Amino acid sequence: MSHAPPLGALLRQYAAGSALTCEPVDQGLLNRGYRLCTTRGRYFLKHHFDPETADPAAIARQHRATQRLADLGVPVAPPLTGTDGRTVAVVGGHAYALHPWVDGRHRHGGQLTAEQCARLGALLGVVHASLEQVMPAQGRGSAKPAEGVAPAEGGAPAEGGAPADGAAPSPGAAPADGADPADTFALIDHLLARVRHHRPSDAFDELARHRLLERRALLERHADRRPPQGASVGWVHGDFHPFNLLYRDGEPAAIVDWDRLGVQPRAEEAVRAAVIFFVRPVGALDLTKVRAYARAYRRTAGATASELAAAVHRVWWERLNDFWILRWHYERGDTRADPQFPAASALAVWWTREYEAVREAFAG
């Protein structure tokens, strides 16, 4: 097994028996996970491999947060505590955590009924409200970074999935002005040069070139709509999307992967999550489901319609200016996110055309 974890040392540290099977879980883009069966049970073993989120102290703080959320009844899967009283095991310079295995499946928005969409929005509202109870007041409503949470790698998504053609802001980052179109124009030129020199040329290159030229034209038309600095911030999950939520019997069983826990604009997380859950393969949003989700979120989180409308504008601008999938493909040679590009890149175009309808679905 490639990247095989040191099972003997880890299982001794957690007194979790002897390993029977250990299978990689291949949905993570940054960290590594394993389905582990031992003589004492079934577990999820997480290797915190991404250097941006692998600080043991920060991981331990995230673990304490999930335990407090569990005490409030939020569906999470807190880690097990080792024989040394710690939840993080550092072996060979690498950080690991052992969680109970949660039986469940991931569901995207197309698999959810309207009622389930409302429950999804309510769940995220509960998460935000509960985090306000269990996390320190330090940082709320201010620009101060979240304690112990390293900034995210520029343009990279968090483990288990990726935003639709745009990564969420760094965990704990202060709300900032929207992306500068001048920087985006320079990036587009850079990526177009990469596309031209890529050999052998293929269908991905053709679509990339088309979308880059299309996006440049859109930005030239809408450059005066750059949003100002964001509004109030609070504690958020940081990466709420289908691959980080497990369903069992039609109900959420566990919200996982809290690596991006931090202080950000809450309403923007609500919009980003909906955009990922409810985007169709053609790059359009299911606005009926968005509306059910958003109304439930506003009710449980205590968010106003104007907050959601402002968040819609900022996330729309974020999507219009971000090209993380193309940067991974052409700068890193990493093609794992390529299948997301057709729908993700089409979304920015559709959203611009249907801007008012999208805003109304979130804020109406």
Secondary structure, 3 states (H helix, E strand, C coil): CCCCCCHHHHHHHHCCCCEEEEEEECCCCCCEEEEEEECCEEEEEEEECCCCCCCHHHHHHHHHHHHHHHHCCCCECCCCCCCCCCCCEEECCEEEEEEECCCCECCCHHHCCHHHHHHHHHHHHHHHHHHHHHCCCCCCCCCCCCCCCCCCCCCCCCCCCCCCCCCCCCCCCCCCCCCCHHHHHHHHHHHHHHHHHCCCCCHHHHHHHHHHHHHHHHHHHHHHHCCCCCCCCEEECCCCCHHHEEEECCEEEEECCCCCCEEECHHHHHHHHHHHHCECCCCCECHHHHHHHHHHHHHHHCCCHHHHHHHHHHHHHHHHHCCHHHHHHHHHCCCCCHHHHHHHHHHHHHHHHCHHHHHHHHHC
